[in-house]
Amino acid sequence: MRWTRTLTMGVLATLGGCTESKVENDQDIVLSGRLVDEAGAPLPDALLKLYRSENSVCAFAAFSSSWRSVKTRADGTFELDLLGADTRSGSLARCFIVRSPSRAQGGSVSAYFLIQQSEITLPALQEWTGGLTATAEAQGVSVGFRPLSSTHGAGNDAHMLSIGPSRAKEAWQVLRASSPVRLSDYVVEDATDLKASIYVLREARPGDVSVDFSYTSDEVALPRRGLVPASRGAACTYVNAEAPCRITNGDLGGSVLFGTDVQEVAVQLSRPAVLRKAVLRNFGVAGTMDELVLEGSADGTQWMPLANLLGGDGVQSFMELDLTGTTPVSQVRVRATPRDTAGHLRSLGQLSLFE
């Protein structure tokens, strides 16, 4: 799950926009805080990294290299002396991120905030491991976790589960996860290197300062399963398609970005099959769609509906779909009908089709 994935981009918009700075360039600024473990014990000699954006949009800071670093003292506290000029980009307030060092299992905590006064004392950055477990079941994998406690700031307790071969490559996502999360064999397929982690967003308001926190749990390796889709290795066609096809190659964390003229992506199966299930990963569209469907064909000329990809919550990036077809098909396509000429299919990681 990309560190700057859906979670980060969504929450950081709350601290984004063009916010005018309230500090002067020559003003002395003191930034302080404390890092503690999950039980509340101080974490001494930990190297915290500080990031800053070029404007008030925190998501941009998430993509940048670290700007400064500071070590915690014996009691877990830290302090940085800054100038007002460090906190500004022209007249705009920069967004800052303080991030704890990643634990061996991958977990960390980050705080996001603007600096609009001379003294900023952050709420305690408290680690959270999540206590993840992964257990093989008859038809998939069960992932259990310990929810974030009430001591970690306020929020709606929306826990997001992500699985993938690495944090930079996301193979599946559950936005409102509750423990245990059951992942079917259709979702995990026969991948050998999948890991699961949980992300949670919280907020705090110490005085006049608004601070958003993102918590990343430790990772847990998923047991390997053995289901292989009928579409594995199938050829595909779309404008400027590559060979071999990247959306059927089994790279569950991959993603293909389409050109602006792609409104249809088709897959040619190695043999006709009655398809019962489809899984789409890292799927996205640009613009508003009047129609977005998955269709099947025996001859490439007559097409039958298999699934509607437009739901009440809009287009989903990760979908596990029951298919409605009852006759064998040799070709399957994703077809978009945009409302205007700017609409198109934007991305697709894998299209997995199962008998």
Sequence and secondary structure as in RCSB ss.txt:
>XXXX:A:sequence
MRWTRTLTMGVLATLGGCTESKVENDQDIVLSGRLVDEAGAPLPDALLKLYRSENSVCAFAAFSSSWRSVKTRAD
GTFELDLLGADTRSGSLARCFIVRSPSRAQGGSVSAYFLIQQSEITLPALQEWTGGLTATAEAQGVSVGFRPLSS
THGAGNDAHMLSIGPSRAKEAWQVLRASSPVRLSDYVVEDATDLKASIYVLREARPGDVSVDFSYTSDEVALPRR
GLVPASRGAACTYVNAEAPCRITNGDLGGSVLFGTDVQEVAVQLSRPAVLRKAVLRNFGVAGTMDELVLEGSADG
TQWMPLANLLGGDGVQSFMELDLTGTTPVSQVRVRATPRDTAGHLRSLGQLSLFE
>XXXX:A:secstr
  TTSHHHHHHHGGG S  B  S TT EEEEEEEEE TTS B TT EEEEEE SSS HHHHHTS   EEEE  TT
SEEEEEEEGGGGEETTEE EEEEE    TTS EEEEEEE  SSEEE   EE      EEEEETTEEEEE     T
TS B    EEEEEESBTTB  EEEEEE SSEEEEHHHHTT SS EEEEEEEEEE  TT  EEEEEE   EE    
    TTTT EEESTT  SS TTSSS TT  EE  TT  EEEEEEEEEE   EEEEES EEES EEEEEEEEESSS
SSEEEEEE  BTTB  SSEEEE    S EEEEEEEEEESSTT EEEEESEEEEE 
